[in-house]
Structure formats: structure tokens, C-alpha cells
Amino acid sequence: MNLNFFETSAKDNKNVYETFYAVTRLALLNRLQAREKSPSNDLTSQTIRLKTKKKDKKHHGSCCK
């Protein structure tokens, strides 16, 4: 399946930094490869969307009355 395996221990601080670095590097590499495959390589035409938190609606259930 071509998966990466990382053995870590938060308790002993074993390979935590190295794993985080490797996963981040893989994610950035995948993103760069996807940009290269896209028909438009112009960076100005690419949009980055951030998820925003929706405003909480007031609860009108019967459990809180």
C-alpha cells in the first residue's frame, strides 16, 4: 500500500520531532506535485480557502428548559 510507518513514544520523546518533520515534508511534497500537475501553474490564480468556524445558533431544544 506504500504507506509510511513511524514508531514513536510521546512518553519517552522518541522520534516525535522526526516523525512530525517527515509527515510535514511529505504533505508539502504532495502539494507541490499536485501544483505541478495542475493545468495552471500561475500562482496568482490559485485560491487558498481557510475553514471558518460557523457561529453557534442558540439551542432551542427541550432539554435545557
RADANOR-V79285 format. One record per residue. N is the residue number from 0. RES is the residue in one letter. PHI is phi in whole degrees, -180 to 180 (* if undefined). NEAR is the number of other C-alpha atoms within 8 Angstrom. Layout:
n->[N | N]
res->[RES | RES]
phi->[PHI | PHI]
near->[NEAR | NEAR]
This chain:
n->[0 | 1 | 2 | 3 | 4 | 5 | 6 | 7 | 8 | 9 | 10 | 11 | 12 | 13 | 14 | 15 | 16 | 17 | 18 | 19 | 20 | 21 | 22 | 23 | 24 | 25 | 26 | 27 | 28 | 29 | 30 | 31 | 32 | 33 | 34 | 35 | 36 | 37 | 38 | 39 | 40 | 41 | 42 | 43 | 44 | 45 | 46 | 47 | 48 | 49 | 50 | 51 | 52 | 53 | 54 | 55 | 56 | 57 | 58 | 59 | 60 | 61 | 62 | 63 | 64]
res->[M | N | L | N | F | F | E | T | S | A | K | D | N | K | N | V | Y | E | T | F | Y | A | V | T | R | L | A | L | L | N | R | L | Q | A | R | E | K | S | P | S | N | D | L | T | S | Q | T | I | R | L | K | T | K | K | K | D | K | K | H | H | G | S | C | C | K]
phi->[* | 58 | -102 | -92 | -123 | -127 | -99 | -133 | -147 | -70 | -64 | -97 | 56 | -99 | 63 | -69 | -62 | -63 | -67 | -60 | -62 | -65 | -66 | -64 | -63 | -64 | -64 | -66 | -63 | -62 | -66 | -64 | -65 | -66 | -65 | -67 | -79 | -69 | -65 | -109 | -90 | -73 | -67 | -72 | -90 | -89 | -106 | -110 | -109 | -103 | -75 | -112 | -79 | -74 | -68 | -71 | -86 | -65 | -78 | -117 | -77 | -85 | -75 | -106 | -83]
near->[2 | 3 | 4 | 4 | 4 | 6 | 5 | 9 | 9 | 7 | 5 | 5 | 8 | 8 | 10 | 10 | 6 | 7 | 10 | 8 | 8 | 8 | 8 | 8 | 8 | 8 | 8 | 8 | 8 | 8 | 8 | 8 | 8 | 8 | 8 | 8 | 6 | 7 | 5 | 5 | 7 | 6 | 5 | 5 | 6 | 6 | 5 | 4 | 4 | 4 | 4 | 4 | 4 | 4 | 4 | 4 | 4 | 4 | 4 | 4 | 6 | 5 | 4 | 4 | 4]
